[in-house]
């Protein structure tokens, strides 16, 4: 769907042009003089709607400066969302605790049918997206680049999963490369789309807090996951809690905040059936056993341990830790 007026389409391309750096600002007039609107419109291979379109997401109209044009890999996903949306964001370098909580939040909300919005960044964002997809939910990734630019590259596989089971959105035209200042600009879009913004982990000066501030300014609920008082990566979230943010320990807390206490619940997850060797591996992983210890203590050959871990990972029982080992899944 292309439902963006000429003025808004031209403006979005101008913003992208100026994003290239200070040297381009002096060339604004020459850019506008040479801009081929017909070619830009004909070259669009994604959806594009402006604020003059009925398909433009209503929550974005609450922004003082809404996107001139919202580009999307599937704008129909946004228009078809019949449930309030939760934003789950946090540090790019989370602790193992933060990773576990973020995955559990995304998965639980996905299972409950609540769409999850995040920014596809490394760390908490990507984990929340993945958890929501694993829970059978729909997720929305808001990018600081064009929707056809998978950034960061390491999240390419996740990007493709979101395109298939959700949507990618951006105010930047396709082909736009990410620039530093575009990240805080895109944060306001995430804040506006959600009825609640949940911060899992964030340092005291984290850019994640920009999204929380935007959400508060828009009158949206802001929530945070408590962290260790000695952890730098939790200083920002603990600060939000001191300032009055709602405390969240899991997806049920988010549902209670969105719908009222007890009005909606996370569906129970049936425990997977495990054979004797799988149960033993899970027990050892839960005790913190390393890869070298699993085979010896479980009485299995190295190849059997690897295949068992792979099987358990596919079934969502364990997952890889940043250290290279395995930990129980949330």
N, C-alpha and C positions, 0 to 999 in steps of 0.2 A: 504494500500500500504506500503510495506517495501522495500525501495530503499536506503539503507544506507550501505556503504562498511564496512568491518570488522574493519579497522583501526579507522574510525570515530565513529563507534558504541562502540568500546572498550574505546576510549578517552572520550566519553560522560559519560560512566559509571564510569570512573576514576575520572572525575570532580565531579560527584555526591558523590562518596565515600569520596573524600577529603573534600567535603563540610560539612561532619559530625563533623569536629573539628580538632584542632591542633594535637591531639593524633593520628589521623589516617594518618597524613602525613608521619610519619616514617614507616608506614606499606604499602607504595605504592608498593614496590617490591613483597611483599607477596600477596597483592591483585591481582596484574597482573598475578602472577604465578598460582593463584587459580581461576581466572576468567573463567567461562565457556561461551564462546562466542555463542556456538550452543544453549545452554539453554536460554541465554538472547534473542537471535533472535527468538527462537521458542515461548517464553513466551510473545512476544509483541502482545497486543490486540488493539493497536492504530497504526495510520500511523507514519512512520518514514522515513525521507529523509535527506541525507547529501548534502554537497555542490557539490559533484560529480554527483548528480542527476539532470536531466532536470526539475524535479518537485520542486526543491529547489527554494523558492521565490527570484526572482532577486534583489529586494530592499535590502535583507540581505547581498548580495555580496558586498555592498558598505562598510560594516563594516571592520575595520582593523582586528578584531577577530570575524568572524561570528560564529554562533553556529556550533559545530562539527556535531550535528544531531538536526534537528527540529522535535519534536514529535507533533502530532496533532490528535484531535478527528475526524477531517475530512480535510485532506490536500487539497482535491478537492475544498473546499470553497475558500482557498487562491488562488489556481491556476485559479479559474473561475472569480475572481474579475476583472471586466472590467472597473472599475471606480477608480480614485485616492482615497486614503484612508485618513481619518482625524483621528488624535489622540486627544482624549479629556481626560484630567487628572486634578487632583487637590487634595485638602486637604482631609484627612480622617475625619476631624471634621469641615465641612463647615458651614457657616452661612445659614440662611434660604434663603437669597438672592442668595448665591452660589448654593444651591440646586435647586432653581427655574431656574436659568440660565443654569445649567448643564443639567437638564431634557429637557429644551427647545432646547438646542443645539443638544442633542442626538436625540430627536424626529424629529426636523426639518430636520436634515441631513438624518435620516432614511427615512423620507417621500420623500426627494429629491433623494433617491437612492444611497446616499454616505455611504459606510461602515464606521463604527466607531470602532477604536481600543482603548482599555484601559486595565487596569490591574486587574479588578475585586476586587479592594480594597474597604474597607468601604468608604462611603462618595461619593465624586464626581465621582470616577471611576464607582462604581456600579450604580449610578443615570444615568450617561451617557449611559451605557449599556442598562439599562431598558428603557430609553427614545427612544433609537434607535429601540429597539424591538417593543415598543408601536407604533412607527411610521411605522412599517412594513419593517424595514431595516434589514441588516445583520451586526452582530457585532463580533469582534474578541477579545478574552480575552487572554492576555499574562501572564502566571503564573510564580512565582518563585519556584513552586513545580512541581511535575509530573502532567501531564494533567488529571490524574485520581484522584487527590487529590483536593477536593473542599475547597479552603481556601480564606477567613475565612469561618468557618462553617455556620455562620449566612447568608451567601450568597448562600447557597446550592440550594435554589429554583431558584435563578437567574442563577446559574451555569448550572442547567439542561435546562433552557430556552435557554441559549447560545449554549449548545450542540445540541439542536434541531433546532435552527434557525441561527446558525453561526458556529463558531469553537473555540476550546480551543487549545492554542499552548504553548510549553515550550521547552527549550533546555535540560531540566533535564529528565532522564528516568522515566517511570511510577513508582509510589511508593515513589519517593523522597519527603521527608518532607521539608517544607520551612525553610530556614536558613537566618539569618539577611543579610549576604553579597550577597545572591542570588537576593535580590530585586533590588539593583542598577545595577546588572549585567543584569537583565531582561529588565531594562529600555532602554538599548541601542537597544533591539529588537523592542520595541514599536516605538522608534524614527525612526528607519530605515524603518519600514513598512509604515509609514505615509508620505504624501507629505507636510502636515502641522501639527504641534503640537499646540493645544490650551490648555492653562493653565487657569482654571477657578478661583481657589483660591489656594494660597500657601503662607506659612509663609516665612520669610526672609531666613531661613536655611532649608527649606523643601527639602526632597528627590525628590519631584516632579521636582525641578529645574534641577536635574541631567538629566532627560529626555529632558528638553528644551535645555540644553547645548549640549547633544549628537545630537539632531536634528540640531542645528545650525552648529556644527562641520561637519555634513554630507551634509550641504548645503540645508537643508529643511527649509521651512518657519516656523517661531515661532510666535505665536499670544497669546494674553492674554486678559482677561476680566478685565476692570478697577474695583477697589474696593474702599471702603471708606478709606481715608488717615489715619484715626484713627484706622483702623482695623488691628490687627496683622496678621490675616489670609489672608489679601490682600497685605501685605508688599512685598512679593516675586513677585506677579503679577504686582504690580505697578512699582517695580524695573525693570522688564522685559520691560515694556512700556517705561520707561526712557532710557533703553538701545537700543531702536529701534524696539521692537517687534510690530507687527501689532495689532491694537486695534480691539477687537471683542465685539459686544453687542448682537449678536444673530446669528442664523444659516445662514442668508443671507450674513453677513459679511464674514463668512467662505467660502461660495460658491463663492463670488466675489474674494476672495483671491486665490481660487483653479482654477477657470475657467475664471476669468476676470469679470469686473463689468457688471452686467446685463446679462451675457451669460447664466446663469442658475438660476432659482428661486425656492424658497420653495413653493410647491403646497399649495394653500389656504385650510384651514381646515373649513369645513362647521360647523356652529354653531349647537350644538345638540338641538333638540326640547325638551323643558322643560314644565312641567305642572306648575300650579300656586304655589303649595307647594314647588316644586323643585326650582323655580325661587326665592322664598322667602328665602329658605335656602342658596342658593348661594349668594344672596345679603347680608345676615347676616354674612356669612363666610368671604366675602370680606371686611366687616366692622370690622372684628376681633372678632366677638362674640364667646364666649366660649361655650363649649358643654352644660353647665348648662343654658345658656341664649337662646339657639336656640329654644327649645321647648316652652318656655314661650313667646318669642317674635313672633314666627311663629304660635302660637296657636295650637301646635301639641303635642300629647302624646310622652313620651320618646321613646317608641318602634317605633313609626312612624318616629321620627327624625333619629334613628339609621338605619332603613331600607332605608330611603331616602338618607342618607349619603353614605351608602354602594352602593346604586344604582348609585349615582353620581360619586363615586370613580371608579367603574367598567367602567363607560363611559368616564373617564378621565377629568371630570369637576372639581373635587376637589381631594385633596390627603392629606394623613396624614402628620402632622408636627412632628418633633422630640419631641415637647412638649406634644404630645398626642392629640392635637386638629386637626383641619382641616384648610387648606389654599386653595385658588384657584389654580388649576393646571396651568402650563405655557401654 
